Amino acid sequence: MPEPIVPDAGPEFGAHDYEILFRPLTMPHEANIRAIAASPLRVGDVYTIGRAGRLYDLVVQEISRQKSGHWNARCEVTDWP
């Protein structure tokens, strides 16, 4: 069973209410980005982020919505070239 996704301890992501959740770097590269008030991401969007001294691309694979009003974007994480 894979380890649960845990919140990154980094600073807030901009002035919006985005939250980025990563699996440990030793696990398959997947991340979730979620929010309530911020505009939802779109499937196929690509975002470049820095973590642990490296750059990674997050490619949005799937969007889901919760009854609570949150949306969640499941992203594939790839090493930056």
C-alpha angles and dihedrals in degrees: 000000000000120000115260121262109258129198117263111243092220127114124287116287103248123302093309130089096255118144121196118205121190135190111231110280090249090062127075108294107262133134137179126217116195140171145155109214100023119093111267120252121242130238108264095027113137123209127183116214137173121232132161091358095305137093123241135183117226113204114195109234104169140007124208133177128217126214087241090066096257120130122206129203116200108209136191111226119216131179113260112249 
